[in-house]
Amino acid sequence: MLRVSVVLILKRYGITEGVLAFDESDRARSKSTKRIYKVYKQKHKGSGGYVNGQTIVLLLLVTSSITVPVGFFFYMPDPALKHWDKEDKRLKKSGIAKKDRPIKPERDSAYPTKTEIALGLLKEFKVAHSLIKIKGVLADALYGEKAFMDEAAKESGGSQVISQLRKNQNIEYRGRIRSVESYFNSINKGIDQIIRVRGGKEIKVTVSSARLKVSSHSKKRFVIALKYDGENDYRYLVATDLTWRTQDIIQAYTLRWMIEVFFEDWKLYEGWGREAKQLDEEGSSRGLILSLLFDHCLLLHPEQIARIESKLPAYTVGSLQRKSQMDVLLEFITSLLEFPDPGDKLKELGELIKDVFQLMPSGKHMIGRDLGRLGPTASLKYCSAG
């Protein structure tokens, strides 16, 4: 269903090329859930505690006109590997030698890594949309490993793959190995430049770059140290194609921000995670696909199409949603007025509304329950003496 919808949108807008961006999104679920698909214990960023939640690896296509979700997959860490890792750390802390600790188990194929999932989504996209030229593949530092970047470049037809390196990763310069942080802070210091972010606003950044051999990749990569105005520390971009210019790599990587905007709309307006509580894989997939199809639907809204085809900024999801709700309300009122006796028809619809939209009792209020005595007991006054 999702694939057919993507084909329809790409054809409607005449899209022939674009940039693919990967990222993950977590959604908290009930602490006691047992049947929601691939729910696992996650760190909760807000409270610092833990929650049960789902993780989705999403693939987004960013084009010169629209941004559209084109693939997804549920991620869950391998429970056996997770248990082994926890136990291995405990035994190591207790002083147990490595040879006396349990051997690391093989990963279960039912629980692929995030990079394996991303490569699978990339392959599926190429098969389903072989005529779309992939100009670049964007992913955060989690995907900045040799295997992913090489395979992504291969699967995308040799396109540019851009990710990030950690500051302590090593590079080789003039026969000496040093961290990427050390190299850019002492040898190749940055200079101020102006870049255009996502084809729009121009901002000042501090940039330095070099084509360096990344030790963990065993090959030369294009490495860029980038610091936005007001920041103290660099972030380190890494790219596979050495023939691109520094500014083009940076500006391409700013397109990753589009996926953050999509996540915000997806959760706030398009229903992901709020009503998708059906059981098992099929149930979770239904709710997720429905939310993505809603995003596709708004891209095909007549006013959105007219806006985009006129080369004007697209309307927001929230405003389109509210406009559509009012359109439905006005259509209802118009159809109601066409009946011979609108008043009787309105009463009939009112009874149907009572049956469909039933009011539910709240557990937030104490009405009908015992609040408790909440007062002192005379015979216990001696307890406060002395």
Secondary structure, DSSP 8 states (H G I E B T S, - for coil): -HHHHHHHHHHHTT--EEEEEEEEEEEEE-TT-SSBTT-EEEE-TTTSSEEEEEEEEEEEEE-SS-EEEEEEEEE---HHHHHHHHHHHHHHHTT--GGGS-------TTS--HHHHHHHHHHHHHHHTTTSEEEEEE--GGG-SHHHHHHHHHHTTS-EEEEEE-TT-EEEETTEEEEHHHIIIIIS--EEEEEEGGGS-EEEEEEEEEEEEEGGGTEEEEEEEEEETT-SS-EEEEES-TTS-HHHHHHHHGGGHHHHHHHHHHHHTS-TTTS---SHHHHHHHHHHHHHHHHHHHHT-HHHHHHHHTT-----HHHHHHHHHHHHHHHHHHHHHTSS-HHHHHHHHHHHHHHHS-----SS--TTS-----S--GGGGGGG--
